[in-house]
């Protein structure tokens, strides 16, 4: 859904892909920084920017070539995209923030919660649903 909105603004093609990746990356970086600040305390925002690239790219690739192309059904595809995005998020958070698995799991859950709440709010404000 996000991709089609930017396609109409940018005319499609490579510019639409780049804008979609950039907006998704910034959204994940913002929500991750909020979650990390809440969970860890004062942390540099650069760590969130570094870690957010992995889940952004994984989620967009899986949505485009997994669900939309029909490799998996739409119902199952949502679960697969969510699970693999969370795994990529966990790995990236663990490496960027140098956290153990025990500390990474709650931060990933908080990141998911912050992203869901902010995404839902933005979707309602701009009428993207």
HUWOCOR-V589480 format. One record per backbone hydrogen bond with DSSP energy under -1.0 kcal/mol. CO is the residue of the C=O (numbers start at 1). NH is the residue of the N-H. If there is no record, write none. Layout:
CO/NH
CO/NH
//
This chain:
1/5
2/6
3/7
4/8
5/9
6/10
7/11
13/17
14/18
15/19
16/20
17/21
18/22
19/23
20/24
21/25
22/26
23/27
24/28
25/29
26/30
27/31
28/32
29/33
30/34
31/35
32/36
33/37
34/38
35/39
36/40
36/41
45/49
46/50
47/51
48/52
52/56
53/57
54/58
55/59
56/60
57/61
58/62
59/63
60/64
61/65
62/66
62/67
63/68
66/71
66/72
67/70
73/77
74/78
76/80
77/81
78/82
79/83
80/84
81/85
82/86
83/87
84/88
85/89
86/90
87/91
88/92
89/93
90/94
91/95
92/96
93/97
94/99
100/104
101/105
104/108
105/109
106/110
107/111
108/112
109/113
110/114
111/115
112/116
113/117
114/118
115/119
116/120
117/121
118/122
119/123
120/124
121/125
122/126
123/128
//
